[in-house]
Amino acid sequence: MTSNSIKDILALYDAKATLAEAYTIPAPWYVDSRIAELEARAVFGKTWQMVGRIEQVEKPGQFVTAIVAGEPVVVVRGNDGVLRGFYNVCRHHAAAVVTEPCGQASILHCPYHGWNYGLDGALKGMPEFEGVEDFDRGKNGLVPLKAEVWEKFVFVNLDPASESLVSFLGGLVKRMAPLDLSKLHYFDSHTYDIHCNWKVFVDNYLDGGYHVPHLHKGLNSVLDYKQYTIENEDRYCLQSSPMVASSEDAATGATRKGDRAWYFWQYPNLMINCYEGYMDTNLVLPVDEDHCRVIFDFYFGDVSDSAKKYNQESVAVGNRVQDEDLGICEAVQRGLKSRAYGAGRLSVRREAGEHLFHRLLAEDLKAEVAGRATAAD
């Protein structure tokens, strides 16, 4: 690595360039640990992040936990029916209060020293705490954070000054409404740990199908690639393609059906892929500058026992596509460290979504650095 400052590295990218003129964000953005730290604050610490499914928090006491920008969080449904988010940190000695990924509880009990919190976050009890002076129980509840739901998903935001979830999603809300996601039901989840920066995975998703004919022969057989379209609005990109009947790859042809395939990306790290009777979501989580974790949730219109075999075959097709992507993403991460690469050009026909992603990211990172500089003056 060079000793260039963060400001110098950010200045390598011209966010004002048109798609026809643009380069990708430069290689250091993918491999410098300081950029990863900056993204945690400026991007993941200030955007709405999906942490679970609404069915996981429908009843009083149901909760989900997650790590967002390095912060442990919990979202729980109160006895009053209100959904609330909190930092999952005990106010006594900082242990995680809720230790399971999801579940149901009547009270939130810290396993370290037995402090208890209500479903509303209020501190209810502290064993053997008699004699402690100047302690205000009312000021020692779990620290709240924003939690909201949209469609089938639960989101949180660590930034108390953030806009509402619906405002953040912008035109995506209206654009996805006709797909009627309420008719789909959760079936399964798969997690991939990938040796690449999270942005490499997003770039791969947003290349407008550019790589599909070369890497995904099965998927390519059911897409009308020449009619593939890319639309940008607000903080989302919609890639879509007419579907064609094909026997070239039997498993893909049998499980990817409908008139059209819909591939939505919402800044910064959420993908929603829809076919007839099917949806999967891809949540891309940074681990460090060299690694990311991608969580896939699969949904189907029919999740009865009679449909189980078909659904499993469909998930297997999805897993095969991801295995194909995994290898190329890891190869790209290696290439980004080469002295032979600095930045690349973008296809006007295919990579408008990637251009949107890079500009939104640059805006957030540069604003954070400028804000810190102003605060230091």
C-alpha positions in Angstrom: 0.0 0.0 0.0 1.0 3.6 -0.6 1.0 6.2 2.1 -1.5 8.4 0.2 -4.1 10.1 2.5 -7.8 9.1 2.4 -8.5 12.5 0.8 -6.0 11.7 -2.0 -7.4 8.3 -2.6 -11.0 9.6 -2.8 -9.8 12.3 -5.2 -8.8 9.6 -7.7 -12.4 9.2 -8.7 -14.4 11.7 -10.7 -18.0 11.3 -9.7 -19.1 14.1 -12.2 -18.0 12.1 -15.3 -20.8 10.9 -17.5 -21.2 7.2 -18.1 -19.5 7.5 -21.5 -16.5 9.3 -19.9 -16.4 7.4 -16.5 -13.9 5.1 -15.0 -14.7 2.7 -12.2 -13.8 3.7 -8.6 -10.0 3.1 -8.3 -8.4 -0.1 -7.0 -7.3 1.4 -3.6 -11.0 1.8 -2.7 -11.3 -2.0 -2.7 -8.1 -2.9 -0.8 -7.3 -0.1 1.7 -8.5 -0.8 5.3 -9.0 2.9 5.8 -11.6 3.0 3.1 -13.3 0.0 4.7 -13.4 1.9 8.1 -14.7 5.0 6.4 -17.5 3.0 4.7 -18.6 1.6 8.1 -19.2 5.1 9.3 -20.3 6.9 6.2 -22.3 4.2 4.5 -23.4 1.3 6.7 -23.6 3.5 9.8 -26.0 6.0 8.0 -28.1 3.9 5.6 -31.1 1.7 6.2 -29.8 -1.9 6.6 -32.0 -5.0 6.4 -31.6 -7.2 9.4 -34.4 -9.7 9.2 -37.9 -10.7 7.9 -41.1 -9.3 9.2 -42.4 -12.8 10.0 -39.6 -13.1 12.6 -41.0 -10.2 14.6 -44.8 -10.5 14.2 -45.6 -11.5 17.8 -44.9 -9.8 21.1 -41.4 -10.9 22.3 -40.2 -12.0 18.9 -36.7 -10.6 18.1 -33.9 -10.7 15.6 -30.3 -9.7 16.2 -27.6 -8.5 13.7 -24.3 -6.7 13.4 -24.6 -3.4 11.5 -21.4 -1.3 10.9 -19.7 -3.2 13.7 -22.6 -2.5 16.1 -24.6 -5.3 17.7 -28.4 -4.5 17.3 -31.6 -6.2 18.3 -35.1 -5.5 17.0 -38.0 -6.7 19.1 -41.8 -6.6 19.0 -43.2 -5.1 22.3 -46.3 -6.3 24.2 -47.9 -3.1 22.9 -47.4 -4.3 19.3 -44.7 -1.7 18.6 -41.5 -2.8 16.8 -38.4 -1.3 18.4 -34.7 -1.4 17.7 -31.9 -1.2 20.3 -28.2 -1.5 20.5 -27.7 -5.0 21.8 -25.4 -3.9 24.6 -26.0 -4.2 28.3 -25.7 -0.9 30.2 -23.8 -2.6 33.0 -20.6 -4.1 31.5 -21.4 -4.1 27.7 -22.2 -7.8 27.1 -24.7 -8.7 24.4 -28.1 -8.9 26.1 -29.7 -11.1 23.4 -27.4 -13.9 22.3 -29.5 -15.8 19.8 -30.0 -14.8 16.1 -33.8 -14.8 16.5 -36.4 -16.1 18.9 -39.0 -15.1 21.4 -38.7 -13.9 25.0 -40.9 -12.3 27.6 -38.0 -10.2 28.9 -34.5 -9.5 27.6 -32.1 -11.1 30.1 -28.3 -10.3 30.0 -26.4 -13.6 30.6 -23.4 -11.9 32.1 -24.7 -10.4 35.4 -28.4 -11.0 35.0 -29.7 -7.5 34.3 -33.2 -7.6 32.8 -34.8 -5.3 30.3 -38.4 -5.1 29.2 -39.4 -5.5 25.5 -39.6 -1.7 25.5 -35.9 -1.5 26.4 -36.6 -0.3 30.0 -34.2 -1.6 32.7 -36.4 -3.8 34.9 -33.9 -5.3 37.4 -30.3 -5.5 38.5 -29.4 -8.3 40.9 -27.4 -7.4 44.0 -27.2 -3.7 43.2 -28.3 -2.3 46.5 -26.2 0.5 47.9 -25.2 2.0 44.6 -25.6 5.7 44.8 -26.8 8.2 42.2 -28.0 5.5 39.9 -31.0 6.4 37.7 -32.7 3.2 36.4 -34.8 5.2 34.0 -31.6 6.4 32.3 -30.0 3.0 32.0 -32.3 1.2 29.6 -31.1 -0.2 26.3 -30.1 2.6 23.9 -32.7 2.9 21.1 -32.1 3.1 17.4 -34.5 3.4 14.4 -36.3 0.3 13.2 -38.9 0.1 10.4 -40.4 -2.4 8.0 -41.1 -2.5 4.3 -42.8 -5.3 2.4 -41.4 -8.5 4.0 -38.3 -7.0 5.5 -37.1 -5.4 8.8 -34.5 -2.6 8.6 -32.6 -0.5 11.1 -30.6 2.7 10.9 -27.9 3.8 13.3 -28.2 7.5 12.4 -30.7 9.3 14.6 -30.9 12.1 12.0 -31.7 9.7 9.1 -34.8 10.1 6.8 -37.6 7.5 7.0 -37.1 4.1 5.4 -39.8 4.8 2.7 -38.1 8.1 1.9 -34.7 6.4 1.6 -36.1 3.7 -0.7 -37.6 6.3 -2.9 -39.0 5.1 -6.2 -38.2 1.5 -5.4 -41.4 1.2 -3.2 -43.7 2.1 -6.1 -41.7 0.1 -8.6 -41.8 -3.1 -6.7 -45.5 -2.8 -5.6 -46.9 -4.6 -8.7 -44.8 -7.7 -8.0 -47.0 -8.3 -4.9 -44.3 -9.8 -2.6 -47.0 -10.6 0.0 -47.9 -13.7 -2.0 -44.4 -15.1 -1.4 -43.2 -17.1 1.6 -39.8 -17.7 3.1 -38.3 -21.1 2.4 -34.6 -21.3 3.0 -31.3 -19.3 3.6 -27.7 -19.8 2.4 -24.7 -17.8 3.5 -21.5 -17.4 1.4 -18.2 -16.2 2.8 -16.3 -14.7 -0.1 -12.6 -13.6 -0.3 -13.4 -10.2 -2.0 -14.4 -6.7 -1.0 -18.1 -6.2 -0.7 -18.1 -3.7 -3.6 -16.6 -6.4 -6.0 -19.8 -8.5 -5.4 -22.0 -5.4 -6.0 -20.1 -4.5 -9.1 -20.6 -8.0 -10.5 -24.3 -7.8 -9.8 -24.7 -4.4 -11.5 -22.8 -5.0 -14.7 -26.1 -5.2 -16.7 -25.8 -8.9 -17.4 -22.4 -8.3 -19.1 -20.9 -11.4 -17.6 -24.0 -13.6 -17.9 -23.3 -15.2 -21.3 -19.7 -15.9 -20.3 -20.1 -17.2 -16.7 -23.8 -18.3 -16.3 -24.6 -20.5 -19.3 -27.7 -22.0 -17.6 -29.1 -18.6 -16.6 -28.3 -17.1 -20.0 -30.4 -19.8 -21.7 -33.6 -18.5 -20.2 -32.9 -14.7 -20.6 -33.4 -12.7 -23.8 -30.0 -11.1 -23.3 -30.3 -8.6 -26.2 -33.4 -7.2 -24.6 -31.9 -6.8 -21.2 -32.6 -3.3 -19.8 -31.0 -1.2 -17.1 -32.9 1.6 -15.3 -31.5 3.9 -12.5 -33.6 6.0 -10.2 -32.9 7.5 -6.7 -30.7 4.9 -4.9 -31.8 1.9 -6.8 -31.1 0.1 -10.1 -33.5 -2.2 -11.9 -32.1 -4.7 -14.4 -34.6 -6.8 -16.2 -35.0 -9.1 -19.1 -37.7 -10.9 -21.0 -37.7 -14.7 -20.3 -37.5 -17.3 -23.0 -38.4 -21.0 -22.8 -35.3 -23.2 -23.1 -34.3 -26.8 -22.7 -30.6 -26.1 -22.9 -30.2 -26.3 -19.2 -33.1 -28.5 -17.8 -32.8 -27.4 -14.1 -32.7 -23.7 -14.9 -35.4 -23.9 -17.5 -37.7 -25.7 -15.0 -37.2 -23.3 -12.1 -36.8 -19.9 -13.7 -40.1 -19.1 -15.3 -42.4 -16.1 -16.2 -42.6 -13.4 -18.7 -39.7 -11.3 -17.2 -36.9 -11.5 -14.7 -36.5 -8.6 -12.3 -33.2 -7.8 -10.6 -33.4 -4.9 -8.1 -30.4 -3.4 -6.3 -31.0 -0.9 -3.5 -28.0 1.1 -2.3 -25.7 0.1 -0.8 -25.9 -3.6 -0.4 -29.4 -5.2 -1.0 -30.4 -7.2 -4.1 -33.9 -8.5 -4.7 -34.4 -11.0 -7.6 -37.8 -11.9 -8.8 -39.3 -14.5 -11.2 -42.7 -15.9 -11.5 -43.6 -17.4 -8.0 -40.0 -16.9 -6.8 -37.8 -14.3 -5.1 -34.4 -14.3 -3.5 -32.7 -11.5 -1.6 -29.0 -11.0 -1.4 -27.6 -9.0 1.5 -23.9 -8.2 1.1 -22.1 -7.5 4.4 -18.5 -6.3 4.6 -16.2 -8.2 6.8 -13.0 -6.4 6.1 -11.4 -4.9 2.9 -10.7 -8.4 1.6 -13.8 -10.3 2.6 -17.5 -10.1 2.6 -20.5 -12.3 3.6 -23.5 -12.6 1.4 -26.8 -13.9 2.9 -29.3 -15.3 0.4 -33.0 -15.8 1.5 -35.3 -17.7 -0.8 -39.0 -17.2 -1.1 -41.7 -19.1 -3.1 -45.4 -18.7 -3.8 -45.9 -22.3 -2.6 -44.0 -23.6 0.3 -46.2 -26.7 1.0 -44.7 -30.1 1.4 -45.8 -31.0 -2.2 -43.7 -28.1 -3.5 -40.6 -28.9 -1.4 -38.7 -30.8 -4.0 -39.3 -28.2 -6.7 -38.2 -25.4 -4.3 -35.1 -27.3 -3.3 -34.2 -27.7 -7.0 -34.7 -24.0 -7.5 -32.5 -23.1 -4.6 -29.8 -25.4 -6.1 -29.9 -23.5 -9.3 -29.4 -20.3 -7.4 -26.5 -21.8 -5.5 -24.9 -22.9 -8.7 -25.1 -19.3 -10.1 -23.5 -18.0 -6.9 -20.7 -20.6 -7.1 -20.0 -19.3 -10.6 -19.9 -15.7 -9.3 -17.8 -16.6 -6.3 -14.7 -17.6 -8.3 -14.7 -14.6 -10.5 -15.2 -12.2 -7.6 -12.2 -13.6 -5.8 -10.1 -13.4 -8.9 -11.1 -9.8 -9.3 -10.0 -9.1 -5.7 -6.6 -10.5 -6.5 -6.4 -8.5 -9.6 -7.2 -5.2 -7.8 -4.0 -5.6 -5.9 -1.9 -5.8 -9.0 0.4 -3.0 -10.1 -1.1 -3.6 -13.6 -4.5 -2.2 -12.6 -5.7 1.2 -11.5 -9.3 1.6 -12.7 -11.4 0.4 -15.7 -13.8 1.9 -18.1 -17.6 1.2 -18.1 -19.8 -0.2 -20.9 -22.4 2.4 -21.8 -24.8 -0.4 -22.9 -24.4 -2.5 -19.8 -22.9 -0.8 -16.8 -25.1 2.2 -15.9 -26.0 0.5 -12.6 -22.4 0.2 -11.6 -21.9 3.9 -12.5 -24.8 4.8 -10.2 -23.3 2.7 -7.3 -19.9 4.3 -7.6 -21.3 7.9 -7.6 -23.5 7.3 -4.6 -20.7 5.7 -2.7 -18.3 8.6 -3.6 -20.9 11.1 -2.5 -21.2 9.5 0.9 -17.5 9.0 1.5 -16.5 12.4 0.4 -19.2 14.0 2.5 -18.0 12.1 5.6 -14.4 13.2 5.1 -15.5 16.8 4.5 -17.7 16.8 7.5 -14.9 15.5 9.7 -12.5 18.2 8.4 -15.1 20.9 9.1 -15.6 19.6 12.6 -11.8 19.6 13.2 -11.5 23.3 12.2 
